[in-house]
Amino acid sequence: MENLRGEQDMAKIVIAEDDLVSRMMIVSTVEEMGHMAIQCSDGLRTHHVLQDNPDVKLLITDVVMPKLDGRELVELTRKDATLKDLPILVISGAVGPKAIGELLDMGATAFLGKPINMGSLQEFLTKQLEA
């Protein structure tokens, strides 16, 4: 029997990235893997989307964004009882090792630097969504 991907295999993934080119690259990877990408261009909108979509399986967020940055978004997400266990991948090309450590201490699941290695992104998504 042929193994077809059903809707139950499709995960909702929120992508918070204000840079259109970066966001579209991530969206393309997520969708090619058979998942649904929900796009947000600022942290505040992302926070509202997460609250309105309890079935989201993963958050990918940039650090430097308007209205609410990635650091604040991680903090708010971890304080929300319904989102406290949501896997969060932080991406950035503008933070150093100390800031990365702080983000991980705040509750980010993992960090990827920019430019994003799409193979590493796929590995992270596969690992997190199979758990």
Contact map, one row per residue, 1 for C-alpha under 8 A:
11100000000000000000000000000000000000000000000000000000000000000000000000000000000000000000000000000000000000000000000000000000000
11110000000000000000000000000000000000000000000000000000000000000000000000000000000000000000000000000000000000000000000000000000000
11111000000000000000000000000000000000000000000000000000000000000000000000000000000000000000000000000000000000000000000000000000000
01111100000000000000000000000000000000000000000000000000000000000000000000000000000000000000000000000000000000000000000000000000000
00111110110000000000000000000000010000000000000000000000000000000000000000000000000000000000000000000000000000000000000000000000000
00011111110000000000000000000000000000000000000000000000000000000000000000000000000000000000000000000000000000000000000000000000000
00001111110000000000000000000000000000000000000000000000000000000000000000000000000000000000000000000000000000000000000000000000000
00000111111000000000000000000000000000000000000000000000000000000000000000000000000000000000000000000000000000000000000000000000000
00001111111000000000000000000000011000000000000000000000000000000000000000000000000000000000000000000000000000000000000000000000000
00001111111100000000000000000000011100000000000000000000000000000000000000000000000000000000000000000000000000000000000000000000000
00000001111110000000000000000000001100000000000000000001100000000000000000000000000000000000000000000000000000000000000000000000100
00000000011111000000000000000000001111000000000000000011110000000000000000000000000000000000000000000000000000000000000000000000000
00000000001111100000000000000100001111000000000000000001111100000000000000000000000000000000000000000000000000000000000000000000000
00000000000111110000000000000000000011110000010001000001011100000000000000000000000000000000000000000000000000000000000000000000000
00000000000011111000001001100000000011110000010000000000001110000000000000000000000000000000000000000000000000000000000000000000000
00000000000001111100001000000000000000111110010000000000001111000000000000000000000000000000000000000000000000000000000000000000000
00000000000000111111011000000000000000111100000000000000000011001000000000000000000000000000000000000000000000000000000000000000000
00000000000000011111001000000000000000011100000000000000000001001100000000000000000000000000000000000000000000000000000000000000000
00000000000000001111111000000000000000001000000000000000000000000000000000000000000000000000000000000000000000000000000000000000000
00000000000000001111111100000000000000000000000000000000000000000000000000000000000000000000000000000000000000000000000000000000000
00000000000000000011111110000000000000000000000000000000000000000000000000000000000000000000000000000000000000000000000000000000000
00000000000000001011111111000000000000000000000000000000000000000000000000000000000000000000000000000000000000000000000000000000000
00000000000000111111111111100000000000100000000000000000000000000000000000000000000000000000000000000000000000000000000000000000000
00000000000000000001111111110000000000000000000000000000000000000000000000000000000000000000000000000000000000000000000000000000000
00000000000000000000111111111000000000000000000000000000000000000000000000000000000000000000000000000000000000000000000000000000000
00000000000000100000011111111100000000000000000000000000000000000000000000000000000000000000000000000000000000000000010000000000000
00000000000000100000001111111110000010100000000000000000000000000000000000000000000000000000000000000000000000000000000000000000000
00000000000000000000000111111111000000000000000000000000000000000000000000000000000000000000000000000000000000000000000000000000000
00000000000000000000000011111111100000000000000000000000000000000000000000000000000000000000000000000000000000000000010001000000000
00000000000010000000000001111111111110000000000000000000000000000000000000000000000000000000000000000000000000000000000001000000000
00000000000000000000000000111111111110000000000000000000000000000000000000000000000000000000000000000000000000000000000000000000000
00000000000000000000000000011111111000000000000000000000000000000000000000000000000000000000000000000000000000000000000000000000000
00000000000000000000000000001111111000000000000000000000000000000000000000000000000000000000000000000000000000000000000001000000000
00001000110000000000000000000111111100000000000000000000000000000000000000000000000000000000000000000000000000000000000000000000000
00000000111110000000000000000111111110000000000000000000000000000000000000000000000000000000000000000000000000000000000000000000000
00000000011110000000000000000110011111000000000000000000000000000000000000000000000000000000000000000000000000000000000000000000000
00000000000111100000000000100110001111100000000000000000000000000000000000000000000000000000000000000000000000000000000000000000000
00000000000111100000000000000000000111110000000000000000000000000000000000000000000000000000000000000000000000000000000000000000000
00000000000001111000001000100000000011111000000000000000000000000000000000000000000000000000000000000000000000000000000000000000000
00000000000001111100000000000000000001111110110000000000000000000000000000000000000000000000000000000000000000000000000000000000000
00000000000000011110000000000000000000111110110000000000000000001100000000000000000000000000000000000000000000000000000000000000000
00000000000000011100000000000000000000011111110000000000000000001111100000000000000000000000000000000000000000000000000000000000000
00000000000000010000000000000000000000011111111000000000000000001111110010000000000000000000000000000000000000000000000000000000000
00000000000000000000000000000000000000000111111100000000000000000011000010000000000000000000000000000000000000000000000000000000000
00000000000000000000000000000000000000011111111110000000000000000000000000000000000000000000000000000000000000000000000000000000000
00000000000001110000000000000000000000011111111111000000000000000000000000000000000000000000000000000000000000000000000000000000000
00000000000000000000000000000000000000000011111111100000000000000000000010011000000000000000000000000000000000000000000000000000000
00000000000000000000000000000000000000000001111111110000000000000000000000000000000000000000000000000000000000000000000000000000000
00000000000000000000000000000000000000000000111111111000000000000000000000000000000000000000000000000000000000000000000000000000000
00000000000001000000000000000000000000000000011111111101000000000000000000000000001000000000000000000000000000000000000000000000000
00000000000000000000000000000000000000000000001111111100000000000000000000000000000000000000000000000000000000000000000000000000000
00000000000000000000000000000000000000000000000111111100000000000000000000000000000000000000000000000000000000000000000000000000000
00000000000000000000000000000000000000000000000011111111000000000000000000000000000000000000000000000000000000000000000000000000000
00000000000000000000000000000000000000000000000001111111000000000000000000000000011000000000000000000000000000000000000000000000000
00000000000100000000000000000000000000000000000000001111100000000000000000000000000000000000000000000000000000000000000000000000000
00000000001111000000000000000000000000000000000001001111111000000000000000000000000000000000000000000000000000000000000000000000000
00000000001110000000000000000000000000000000000000000011111000000000000000000000000001100000000000000000000000000000000000000000100
00000000000111000000000000000000000000000000000000000001111100000000000000000000000001111000000000000000000000000000000000000000100
00000000000011110000000000000000000000000000000000000001111110000000000000000000000001111000000000000000000000000000000000000000000
00000000000011110000000000000000000000000000000000000000011111000000000000000000000000011110000000000000000000000000000000000000000
00000000000000111000000000000000000000000000000000000000001111100000010000000000000000011110000000000000000000000000000000000000000
00000000000000011100000000000000000000000000000000000000000111111000110000000000000000000111000000000000000000000000000000000000000
00000000000000000000000000000000000000000000000000000000000011111000111000000000000000000111010000000000000000000000000000000000000
00000000000000000000000000000000000000000000000000000000000001111100110000000000000000000001010000000000000000000000000000000000000
00000000000000001100000000000000000000001110000000000000000001111111110000000000000000000000000000000000000000000000000000000000000
00000000000000000100000000000000000000001110000000000000000000011111100000000000000000000000000000000000000000000000000000000000000
00000000000000000000000000000000000000000111000000000000000000001111100000000000000000000000000000000000000000000000000000000000000
00000000000000000000000000000000000000000111000000000000000000001111110110000000000000000000000000000000000000000000000000000000000
00000000000000000000000000000000000000000110000000000000000001111111111110000000000000000000000000000000000000000000000000000000000
00000000000000000000000000000000000000000010000000000000000011111001111111000000000000000100000000000000000000000000000000000000000
00000000000000000000000000000000000000000000000000000000000000100000111111100000000000000000000000000010000000000000000000000000000
00000000000000000000000000000000000000000000000000000000000000000001111111110000000000000000000000000000000000000000000000000000000
00000000000000000000000000000000000000000011001000000000000000000001111111111000000000000000000000000000000000000000000000000000000
00000000000000000000000000000000000000000000000000000000000000000000011111111100000000010000000000000010011100000000000000000000000
00000000000000000000000000000000000000000000000000000000000000000000001111111110000000000000000000000000011000000000000000000000000
00000000000000000000000000000000000000000000001000000000000000000000000111111111000000000000000000000000000000000000000000000000000
00000000000000000000000000000000000000000000001000000000000000000000000011111111001100000000000000000000000000000000000000000000000
00000000000000000000000000000000000000000000000000000000000000000000000001111111101110000000000000000000011000000000000000000000000
00000000000000000000000000000000000000000000000000000000000000000000000000111111101100000000000000000000000000000000000000000000000
00000000000000000000000000000000000000000000000000000000000000000000000000011111111100000000000000000000000000000000000000000000000
00000000000000000000000000000000000000000000000000000000000000000000000000000111111100000000000000000000000000000000000000000000000
00000000000000000000000000000000000000000000000000000100000000000000000000000001111110000000000000000000000000000000000000000000000
00000000000000000000000000000000000000000000000001000100000000000000000000001111111111000000000000000000000000000000000000000000000
00000000000000000000000000000000000000000000000000000000000000000000000000001111111111000000000000000000000000000000000000000000000
00000000000000000000000000000000000000000000000000000000000000000000000000000100011111100000000000000000000000000000000000000000000
00000000000000000000000000000000000000000000000000000000111000000000000000000000001111110000000000000000000000000000000000000000000
00000000000000000000000000000000000000000000000000000000111000000000000000000000000011111000000000000000000110000000000000000001000
00000000000000000000000000000000000000000000000000000000011110000000000001000000000001111100000000000000001111000000000000000000000
00000000000000000000000000000000000000000000000000000000011110000000000000000000000000111110000000000000000111110000000000000000000
00000000000000000000000000000000000000000000000000000000000111100000010000000000000000011111000000000010000111110000000000000000000
00000000000000000000000000000000000000000000000000000000000111100000000000000000000000001111100000000000000000111101000000000000000
00000000000000000000000000000000000000000000000000000000000001110000000000000000000000000111111000000000000000011100000000000000000
00000000000000000000000000000000000000000000000000000000000000000000000000000000000000000011111000000000000000001110000000000000000
00000000000000000000000000000000000000000000000000000000000000110000000000000000000000000001111100000000000000000000000000000000000
00000000000000000000000000000000000000000000000000000000000000000000000000000000000000000001111110110000000000000000000000000000000
00000000000000000000000000000000000000000000000000000000000000000000000000000000000000000000011111110000000000000000000000000000000
00000000000000000000000000000000000000000000000000000000000000000000000000000000000000000000001111111000000000000000000000000000000
00000000000000000000000000000000000000000000000000000000000000000000000000000000000000000000000111111100000000000000000000000000000
00000000000000000000000000000000000000000000000000000000000000000000000000000000000000000000001111111110000000000000000000000000000
00000000000000000000000000000000000000000000000000000000000000000000000000000000000000000000001111111111000000100000000000000000000
00000000000000000000000000000000000000000000000000000000000000000000000000000000000000000000000011111111100000000000000000000000000
00000000000000000000000000000000000000000000000000000000000000000000000000000000000000000000000001111111110000000000000000000000000
00000000000000000000000000000000000000000000000000000000000000000000001001000000000000000100000000111111111100000000000000000000000
00000000000000000000000000000000000000000000000000000000000000000000000000000000000000000000000000011111111111100000000000000000000
00000000000000000000000000000000000000000000000000000000000000000000000000000000000000000000000000001111111100000000000000000000000
00000000000000000000000000000000000000000000000000000000000000000000000001100100000000000000000000000111111100000000000000000000000
00000000000000000000000000000000000000000000000000000000000000000000000001100100000000010000000000000011111110000000000000000000000
00000000000000000000000000000000000000000000000000000000000000000000000001000000000000111100000000000011111111100000000000000000000
00000000000000000000000000000000000000000000000000000000000000000000000000000000000000111100000000000001001111100000000000000000000
00000000000000000000000000000000000000000000000000000000000000000000000000000000000000011100000000000001000111110000000000000000000
00000000000000000000000000000000000000000000000000000000000000000000000000000000000000001110000000010001000111111000000000000000000
00000000000000000000000000000000000000000000000000000000000000000000000000000000000000001111000000000000000001111101100010000000000
00000000000000000000000000000000000000000000000000000000000000000000000000000000000000000011100000000000000000111111000000000000000
00000000000000000000000000000000000000000000000000000000000000000000000000000000000000000011100000000000000000011111100000000000000
00000000000000000000000000000000000000000000000000000000000000000000000000000000000000000000100000000000000000001111100000000000000
00000000000000000000000000000000000000000000000000000000000000000000000000000000000000000010000000000000000000011111110110000000000
00000000000000000000000000000000000000000000000000000000000000000000000000000000000000000000000000000000000000010111111110000000000
00000000000000000000000001001000000000000000000000000000000000000000000000000000000000000000000000000000000000000001111111000000000
00000000000000000000000000000000000000000000000000000000000000000000000000000000000000000000000000000000000000000000111111100000000
00000000000000000000000000000000000000000000000000000000000000000000000000000000000000000000000000000000000000000001111111110000000
00000000000000000000000000000000000000000000000000000000000000000000000000000000000000000000000000000000000000010001111111111000000
00000000000000000000000000001100100000000000000000000000000000000000000000000000000000000000000000000000000000000000011111111100000
00000000000000000000000000000000000000000000000000000000000000000000000000000000000000000000000000000000000000000000001111111110000
00000000000000000000000000000000000000000000000000000000000000000000000000000000000000000000000000000000000000000000000111111111000
00000000000000000000000000000000000000000000000000000000000000000000000000000000000000000000000000000000000000000000000011111111100
00000000000000000000000000000000000000000000000000000000000000000000000000000000000000000000000000000000000000000000000001111111110
00000000000000000000000000000000000000000000000000000000000000000000000000000000000000000000000000000000000000000000000000111111111
00000000000000000000000000000000000000000000000000000000000000000000000000000000000000100000000000000000000000000000000000011111111
00000000001000000000000000000000000000000000000000000000110000000000000000000000000000000000000000000000000000000000000000001111111
00000000000000000000000000000000000000000000000000000000000000000000000000000000000000000000000000000000000000000000000000000111111
00000000000000000000000000000000000000000000000000000000000000000000000000000000000000000000000000000000000000000000000000000011111
